[in-house]
Amino acid sequence: MNLFRVAVLVLRCRTRSTEELFGQAAATPVARRTPAQPAATSVRRARAVQRLLCGFHNPLRENAVVALALRATGHPADLVVGCEPVPISGGRRLFSWLEVAGRTEGTTLPAPAFYPELWRFPAS
């Protein structure tokens, strides 16, 4: 993973809204290069670069930026948004996670088992 390329992408994403990032994640094709690292390593590195350059944001936004970085470096990453089936508090909370080639990456929770999928970017 070219960290300079990821850093440039992250800096370009700073000024975009979360909705624009979702649209860009849906429209970005996977790069035609073979990734040098496994997906888990690339997720950790992209998230570290994003947090160093832009600080902490809500998980929906962070995962959208990381999905864009992974797709730009050759990983077939999907951004998945789900919600609580039975809300603990009054409102429903949205959760997001990354899936690379069908495997959940970037979280230790088995998110697909607990949260029903609402949206997937790009739609498959």
HELIX and SHEET records of a PDB file:
HELIX    1   1 LEU A    3  CYS A   13  1                                  11    
HELIX    2   2 THR A   18  ALA A   27  1                                  10    
HELIX    3   3 ALA A   39  CYS A   54  1                                  16    
HELIX    4   4 PRO A   59  ALA A   72  1                                  14    
HELIX    5   5 ALA A  111  PHE A  114  1                                   4    
SHEET    1   A 4 ARG A 103  GLU A 105  0                                        
SHEET    2   A 4 LEU A  94  VAL A 100 -1                                        
SHEET    3   A 4 ALA A  77  CYS A  83 -1                                        
SHEET    4   A 4 GLU A 117  PHE A 121 -1                                        
END                                                                             
